[in-house]
Amino acid sequence: MWTAEEALAPPHQYSGDLTSHHPLSPFSIYINSAMLFNARLSALALPLGFVLLVRAASDGVLRRSFYGMAYTPDGALLPDCGATQADVTRDIELLAQVTPRIRLYASDCNQTALVLQAVQDTRVDLTIWLGIFIDGNDTVYNRQIDTLTDALRTYGTEHVAGITVGNEYVLNKEQDGTDPTGVQATTTLVDYISRTNETIKGLDLDKYIPIGTADAGGYVQLALCQGADYVFANVHPWFAGVTVDAAAEWTNTFFKENNVNLCAQATNNPEVWNAETGWPTDSMNASQKTETAAQNRPISDAGLQTFIDTFVCQANANHTKYFWFEAIDAEWKESFGGVEPYWGLFTKEREMKDVTIPNCLVDSPTSREPSTPSSTNGGRNPSPTGSGSEGGASDGSGDHPGNGAGTVAPGVVIALAAALFISVLGW
């Protein structure tokens, strides 16, 4: 059984809802009208209506209701760098439809530049928290700060909101026995934050970029709050052994009492974020799934849906700053076993899991408007069509976008009306 502290370690623009219910009568009207007009024109109109029908059903499942999202590109871990611009751009287009903010963890394998290039190319409304992985080795740090500063020189600061130095460095040092109290690890981490701050200042950028850090919620110390512009606390109810029904309340309470209240004592007034929270949907260990199901900690899409429904809209309404953990299932974590690879909102194939995103949209942190995603991004917007899920949105609507059961989205009605208009005019 995990202790409460260990539990807080993580596992290793579309803004509209296009799924309101409408009768099928416009489709019937179109079919009847088509019989009365030129067959050639109807042949043009029908494919148009069909294409827009498919687009509307797919796009409607994605809503920008997550305040932020944790993301690591595929192939962004040494020594096996393999991240490509095409893959990262695909992911960025997808994630921009569910959140206006993403958090990175490191700068290896050119991931900082790949993400900023993708944002520039797609012109999506995304703000990025860059990352530098810390293990206490200066070679590792220097390599990443160099690539990160190169990216800032190339792409500028428009889409950059902060730089997070380290993720769970204190936790790791306490757990491996090298620093049982975490005091020395905290001191080392604050030193890296200070060094990063001096380096960034030396770039003479056009705005101040906050420098912060991230650690497990149970390992954040006051000295860490005092030494950072912001503190990311990773708070995971599943690892704490909390039932899924109580998970949201437990997460909010723990975060406030152990992280927000602690950092409120710091004289520099750092921002405090819940930087990782989520729910696993699968395990490489079948017995683990059986055991946790009996404890009402189901490792499943249904469990994920419950936590989404009880946490997301409430956190948004309370102005809690958080990053959902995580964007996409992480195949590279399979070596760790258990639930580690299965925390994504999307599968590794970029298919959304069998859940409904609630309709409580978050505001953009910028003045930019969400861009319309490219229609050529094949497979970026999969829908759990016909899944039969009963999980309703947390706003009580009960909608399951994309279920396709006897409904036609507003965009489809418009398409059908346009097709009818074309036929009537004999265009």
C-alpha positions in Angstrom: 0.0 0.0 0.0 1.3 3.4 -0.9 1.8 6.0 1.8 0.0 9.3 1.3 3.3 10.9 0.3 4.2 8.2 -2.2 0.8 8.5 -3.6 1.5 12.0 -4.8 4.3 10.8 -7.2 3.0 10.6 -10.7 2.8 7.5 -12.9 6.5 7.4 -14.4 -10.3 24.8 -30.3 -12.4 23.7 -30.5 -14.8 25.5 -28.2 -18.2 24.4 -29.4 -20.5 21.4 -28.8 -21.8 20.2 -32.1 -23.9 17.4 -30.7 -27.2 19.1 -29.8 -30.2 16.9 -30.6 -32.0 17.7 -33.8 -34.7 15.7 -35.7 -33.7 13.9 -38.8 -36.4 15.6 -40.9 -33.9 17.9 -42.8 -32.2 14.8 -44.1 -35.6 13.4 -45.2 -36.5 16.7 -46.9 -33.2 16.7 -48.7 -33.7 13.2 -50.0 -37.2 13.9 -51.2 -36.1 17.1 -52.9 -33.2 15.4 -54.6 -35.5 13.0 -56.4 -37.1 16.0 -58.1 -34.0 17.6 -59.5 -31.1 16.9 -61.7 -29.3 13.7 -60.7 -25.9 15.1 -61.5 -26.4 18.0 -59.1 -27.7 15.7 -56.4 -24.6 13.6 -56.8 -22.5 16.6 -56.0 -24.7 17.6 -53.0 -24.9 14.3 -51.3 -21.1 13.8 -50.9 -20.9 17.3 -49.5 -23.5 16.6 -46.9 -21.9 13.3 -46.0 -18.5 14.7 -45.6 -19.7 17.5 -43.3 -21.8 14.9 -41.4 -18.7 12.9 -40.6 -16.7 16.0 -39.7 -19.3 17.3 -37.3 -19.7 14.0 -35.6 -15.9 13.7 -35.0 -15.1 17.2 -34.0 -17.9 17.6 -31.5 -16.4 15.2 -29.0 -13.5 17.6 -28.2 -14.0 20.6 -25.9 -11.4 22.9 -24.4 -12.5 22.1 -20.8 -9.1 21.1 -19.3 -7.3 24.0 -17.7 -4.0 22.5 -18.8 -2.5 19.2 -20.0 0.7 17.3 -19.3 2.4 16.2 -22.5 5.6 14.4 -23.6 6.2 13.8 -27.3 6.9 10.3 -28.5 10.6 9.7 -29.0 11.7 12.6 -26.7 13.8 10.5 -24.3 17.5 9.9 -24.5 19.2 7.8 -25.8 16.5 6.9 -28.3 15.5 10.3 -29.7 13.0 9.8 -32.5 10.5 12.7 -32.2 9.5 14.1 -35.6 8.0 17.4 -36.5 5.1 15.7 -38.2 4.1 13.7 -35.1 4.5 16.6 -32.7 2.5 18.9 -35.0 -0.3 16.2 -35.1 -0.3 16.1 -31.3 -0.3 19.9 -30.9 -3.3 20.3 -33.2 -5.1 17.6 -31.2 -4.3 19.0 -27.7 -5.2 22.6 -28.7 -8.8 21.3 -29.0 -9.0 20.2 -25.4 -6.8 22.8 -23.5 -5.1 26.2 -24.0 -2.1 25.2 -21.9 0.4 22.3 -22.0 3.3 21.4 -19.8 6.5 19.8 -20.9 9.0 17.9 -18.7 12.4 18.2 -20.4 14.3 19.7 -23.4 16.1 16.7 -24.6 15.7 15.4 -28.2 14.8 18.9 -29.4 11.3 18.7 -28.0 11.2 22.4 -27.1 11.8 23.5 -30.6 9.5 20.8 -32.1 6.6 22.0 -29.9 7.2 25.7 -30.5 7.6 25.1 -34.3 4.3 23.1 -34.3 2.5 26.0 -32.5 3.9 28.4 -35.0 3.0 26.3 -38.0 -0.6 25.5 -36.9 -1.2 28.9 -35.3 -3.2 27.3 -32.5 -4.0 29.0 -29.3 -1.6 27.3 -26.9 0.6 28.5 -24.1 3.6 26.3 -23.2 5.4 25.6 -19.9 8.8 24.4 -21.0 10.8 21.9 -18.9 14.3 20.9 -17.8 14.8 17.5 -16.4 17.1 17.5 -13.3 19.0 14.5 -11.8 21.8 16.4 -10.1 24.2 15.9 -13.0 25.4 19.3 -14.4 26.0 17.7 -17.8 22.3 16.8 -18.1 21.3 20.3 -17.0 23.7 22.1 -19.3 22.7 20.1 -22.3 19.0 21.0 -21.8 19.5 24.7 -20.9 21.5 25.1 -24.1 18.8 23.6 -26.3 16.1 25.5 -24.5 17.8 28.9 -24.9 18.4 28.1 -28.5 14.7 27.5 -29.0 13.8 30.8 -27.2 16.2 32.7 -29.5 14.6 31.1 -32.5 10.9 31.2 -31.6 10.6 34.0 -29.1 8.5 34.2 -26.0 4.9 34.7 -27.3 3.8 31.1 -26.5 6.0 30.5 -23.5 4.5 31.0 -20.0 7.2 29.5 -17.8 10.2 27.1 -17.4 9.9 24.2 -15.0 13.2 23.1 -13.6 13.0 19.5 -12.4 10.1 17.1 -11.8 10.0 15.2 -8.5 13.7 15.6 -7.9 13.2 15.8 -4.1 10.9 12.8 -4.2 13.4 10.7 -6.1 16.3 11.7 -3.7 14.2 10.8 -0.6 13.0 7.5 -2.0 16.5 6.3 -3.2 17.9 7.0 0.3 20.5 9.6 -0.8 18.6 12.4 1.0 16.0 11.0 3.5 14.9 14.4 4.6 14.9 16.1 1.2 16.7 19.2 2.6 19.8 18.9 0.5 17.8 18.0 -2.6 15.6 21.1 -2.1 18.8 23.2 -1.8 20.2 21.7 -5.0 17.0 22.3 -6.8 16.7 25.9 -5.7 20.3 26.4 -7.0 19.3 25.1 -10.4 16.3 27.4 -10.5 18.6 30.4 -9.7 21.1 29.4 -12.4 18.3 29.1 -14.9 16.9 32.5 -13.9 20.3 34.1 -14.5 20.7 32.4 -17.9 17.3 33.5 -19.1 17.8 37.1 -17.9 21.0 37.1 -20.0 19.0 36.5 -23.1 17.4 40.0 -22.8 14.0 38.6 -23.9 11.0 40.8 -24.5 9.2 39.6 -21.3 9.9 38.1 -18.0 9.5 34.3 -18.0 8.7 32.8 -14.6 11.0 30.0 -13.4 9.5 27.3 -11.2 9.8 23.6 -10.3 7.6 20.5 -9.8 7.5 17.8 -7.2 5.2 15.3 -5.6 2.6 17.1 -3.4 3.8 15.4 -0.2 7.5 16.5 -0.8 7.1 20.2 -1.4 9.0 22.2 1.3 8.7 25.8 2.2 12.3 26.5 1.0 11.2 25.3 -2.4 8.3 27.7 -2.5 10.6 30.5 -1.4 13.0 29.8 -4.2 10.7 29.6 -7.1 8.3 31.9 -9.1 5.8 29.0 -9.1 5.5 25.5 -7.6 3.9 22.6 -9.5 2.6 20.0 -7.0 1.7 16.5 -8.4 -1.3 15.1 -6.6 -2.6 11.6 -7.5 -5.6 10.2 -5.7 -5.4 6.8 -7.3 -1.9 6.2 -5.8 -3.2 7.4 -2.5 -5.6 4.5 -2.4 -8.7 6.9 -2.5 -11.9 5.6 -4.0 -12.9 7.1 -7.3 -16.0 8.7 -5.8 -14.0 10.5 -3.2 -11.0 11.3 -5.4 -11.9 14.8 -6.5 -12.7 16.0 -3.0 -9.5 14.4 -1.6 -7.4 15.9 -4.3 -8.7 19.4 -3.7 -8.3 19.1 0.1 -4.8 17.7 0.0 -3.6 20.3 -2.5 -5.0 23.2 -0.5 -3.8 22.0 2.9 -0.4 20.7 1.9 0.7 22.9 -1.0 -1.4 26.1 -1.3 -1.3 26.8 2.4 2.4 26.0 2.7 3.5 28.2 -0.2 1.3 31.0 1.2 3.9 31.3 3.9 6.6 32.2 1.4 7.4 35.9 1.2 7.8 35.8 -2.6 4.2 34.8 -3.1 4.7 32.0 -5.7 1.9 30.7 -7.8 0.9 27.1 -6.9 -0.5 24.7 -9.4 -1.8 21.1 -9.2 0.5 20.0 -11.9 -0.5 16.4 -12.3 -3.8 14.8 -11.5 -5.7 12.1 -13.4 -6.9 8.5 -13.4 -5.5 5.3 -15.0 -7.5 3.3 -17.5 -5.6 0.1 -17.8 -2.8 -2.0 -16.2 -0.3 -4.5 -17.5 -1.1 -6.5 -14.4 -4.5 -8.2 -14.6 -4.7 -8.9 -10.9 -4.1 -5.3 -10.1 -7.3 -4.4 -12.1 -9.3 -7.0 -10.2 -8.0 -5.9 -6.8 -8.5 -2.2 -7.3 -12.0 -2.7 -8.8 -13.0 -4.4 -5.5 -11.7 -1.3 -3.7 -13.8 1.1 -5.9 -10.6 2.3 -7.5 -11.4 1.0 -11.0 -8.7 1.0 -13.6 -10.9 1.8 -16.5 -12.5 4.4 -18.8 -15.4 4.4 -16.4 -13.1 5.3 -13.5 -11.6 8.1 -15.6 -15.0 9.4 -16.5 -16.0 9.6 -12.9 -12.9 11.5 -11.9 -13.3 13.9 -14.9 -17.0 14.5 -14.0 -16.2 15.2 -10.4 -13.0 17.2 -10.8 -12.7 19.2 -14.0 -15.7 21.6 -14.0 -15.5 22.1 -10.2 -11.8 22.9 -10.5 -12.5 25.3 -13.3 -15.3 27.0 -11.3 -12.9 27.3 -8.3 -10.2 28.9 -10.4 -7.8 26.0 -9.6 -4.8 26.0 -11.8 -4.1 22.4 -12.9 -2.6 20.2 -15.6 -4.5 17.1 -16.4 -2.3 14.0 -16.4 -1.9 13.2 -19.1 -2.6 13.9 -22.7 -1.6 10.6 -24.4 -0.8 7.1 -23.2 2.9 6.7 -22.8 4.2 3.6 -24.5 7.7 4.2 -23.3 6.5 3.6 -19.7 5.7 0.0 -20.4 9.1 -1.0 -18.9 7.7 0.2 -15.5 4.7 -2.1 -15.7 1.4 -1.7 -13.9 -0.7 1.4 -14.7 2.3 3.5 -15.7 1.6 3.7 -19.5 -2.2 4.3 -19.3 -3.0 7.7 -18.0 -3.8 9.5 -21.2 -7.0 11.1 -22.3 -6.1 9.7 -25.7 -4.6 6.2 -26.5 -1.2 5.9 -28.1 -3.0 5.7 -31.4 -4.5 9.2 -30.6 -8.0 7.9 -30.2 -10.0 9.4 -27.4 -10.9 7.0 -24.7 -14.5 6.2 -24.1 -15.2 9.3 -22.0 -17.2 12.5 -22.4 -15.5 15.8 -21.9 -17.8 18.0 -19.8 -19.0 21.3 -21.2 -17.2 23.8 -18.9 -14.9 25.6 -21.3 -11.8 27.4 -20.0 -10.6 30.8 -21.1 -7.5 31.3 -23.1 -4.6 32.8 -21.1 -3.9 35.0 -24.2 -5.9 37.3 -26.4 -5.7 34.9 -29.3 -8.7 33.1 -30.5 -8.7 29.3 -31.1 -7.8 28.5 -34.7 -9.9 26.1 -36.7 -7.9 22.8 -36.8 -6.6 21.7 -40.2 -8.9 19.3 -42.1 -5.9 17.4 -43.3 -4.8 16.1 -39.9 -5.8 12.6 -40.5 -7.1 10.7 -37.5 -6.6 13.6 -35.0 -10.2 13.7 -33.9 -11.4 10.2 -33.3 -14.8 9.7 -31.8 -16.1 6.9 -29.6 -18.9 6.4 -32.0 -21.5 3.9 -30.9 -19.7 3.1 -27.7 -22.9 3.1 -25.7 -21.3 4.8 -22.7 -23.7 6.1 -20.1 -21.3 8.6 -18.6 -23.0 12.0 -18.8 -21.3 15.4 -18.8 -20.8 16.9 -15.4 -23.1 19.7 -16.3 -26.0 17.3 -16.2 -26.7 17.3 -19.9 -26.1 13.6 -20.2 -24.8 14.1 -23.8 -22.2 11.7 -25.1 -20.8 13.5 -28.1 -20.4 11.5 -31.3 -22.7 8.6 -30.3 -24.6 9.1 -33.5 -27.8 7.7 -32.2 -30.7 9.4 -33.9 -29.1 12.9 -33.9 -27.9 15.4 -36.4 -25.5 18.1 -35.4 -26.2 21.7 -36.3 -23.3 21.7 -38.8 -24.9 18.9 -40.6 -28.3 20.6 -40.8 -26.5 23.6 -42.4 -24.7 21.3 -44.8 -28.0 19.7 -45.8 -29.7 23.0 -46.2 -26.9 24.2 -48.4 -27.1 21.0 -50.5 -30.9 21.5 -50.9 -30.3 25.1 -51.9 -27.8 24.0 -54.6 -30.3 21.5 -56.0 -33.1 24.0 -56.0 -31.1 26.6 -57.9 -30.0 23.9 -60.4 -26.4 25.0 -59.9 
